[in-house]
Amino acid sequence: MALFYERKETSDEIIIRYKYLPLVYIVLFGGFILSILVDEITGASWGYFIWVFIFIFLLIFIIDIWKPNKETKKAMKDGYVKVSGSRYSFSNPYTVVIKKRR
């Protein structure tokens, strides 16, 4: 079950598109800022709960993209990878195209 990417496979290539990568950055940065603000405003240690949420979210993210990253690294060693798009754009997402060998 892929949460943060979509993978399409054709007869010639494998296309991995990281559609929600900007959302990951927004959640991580927003959680960081929110934890600081909550800790300063309340004076209690509620900010630690947000850090736990950030850690769990990051752990789920890393586990989810482990398989396509492993596949991409293997293809990069063989020289069959084309990367396009931006990691910070919803309209032009980060895309990895892996050409299959014949």
Residue pairs with C-beta under 8 A, 6 or more apart in sequence:
2 64
2 68
3 20
3 60
3 61
3 64
4 18
4 19
4 20
4 21
4 24
4 61
4 64
4 65
5 16
5 17
5 18
5 19
5 20
5 64
5 65
5 68
6 16
6 17
6 19
7 14
7 15
7 16
7 17
7 68
8 14
8 15
8 17
9 15
11 100
12 99
12 100
13 97
13 98
13 99
13 100
14 71
14 97
14 98
14 100
15 95
15 96
15 97
15 98
16 68
16 71
16 72
16 95
16 96
16 97
16 98
17 85
17 93
17 94
17 95
17 96
18 65
18 87
18 93
18 94
18 95
18 96
19 90
19 93
21 87
21 88
21 93
21 94
22 87
22 88
22 89
22 90
23 90
24 61
25 87
25 88
27 54
27 57
28 54
28 57
28 58
31 50
31 51
31 53
31 54
31 57
32 54
34 50
35 47
35 48
35 50
35 51
35 54
36 47
38 46
38 47
38 50
39 45
39 46
39 47
68 96
71 98
72 81
72 96
72 98
75 81
75 98
78 101
80 98
80 99
80 100
80 101
81 96
81 97
81 98
81 99
82 96
82 97
82 99
83 94
83 95
83 96
83 97
84 94
84 95
84 97
85 92
85 93
85 94
85 95
86 92
86 93
86 94
87 94
